[in-house]
Amino acid sequence: MDINTLRSVATVASFIAFVAIWAWAWSRGNRQSFDEAAHLPFEQE
């Protein structure tokens, strides 16, 4: 295995991780918790 194969594997793994994080962030199940977190700075005690 040479360095170019290792670079290709790292690029593909990074792309898969990016797509997985993107899908997790835009999933409907997380919407409520993200909305609550987005409004935290505006809550007053």
C-alpha positions in Angstrom: 0.0 0.0 0.0 1.5 3.3 -1.1 0.9 6.8 0.2 -1.6 7.6 -2.6 -3.8 4.7 -1.7 -3.7 5.9 1.9 -4.7 9.4 0.9 -7.6 8.1 -1.2 -8.9 6.0 1.7 -8.6 9.0 4.0 -10.5 11.2 1.5 -13.3 8.7 1.1 -13.5 8.2 4.9 -13.7 12.0 5.4 -16.4 12.4 2.9 -18.5 9.6 4.4 -18.1 11.2 7.9 -19.1 14.6 6.4 -22.3 13.1 4.9 -23.1 11.3 8.1 -22.8 14.4 10.2 -24.8 16.4 7.6 -27.6 13.8 7.7 -27.6 13.7 11.5 -27.8 17.5 11.7 -30.7 17.7 9.2 -32.7 14.7 10.5 -36.2 15.5 11.8 -35.6 13.7 15.1 -33.1 16.3 16.2 -35.1 19.4 15.2 -36.7 20.0 18.5 -33.5 19.8 20.5 -31.7 22.0 18.0 -34.5 24.6 18.2 -34.3 24.6 22.0 -30.5 25.0 21.9 -30.9 27.9 19.4 -33.2 29.8 21.8 -31.1 29.4 24.9 -29.3 32.7 24.6 -32.6 34.6 24.5 -34.1 33.1 27.6 -34.1 35.4 30.6 -34.1 34.3 34.2 
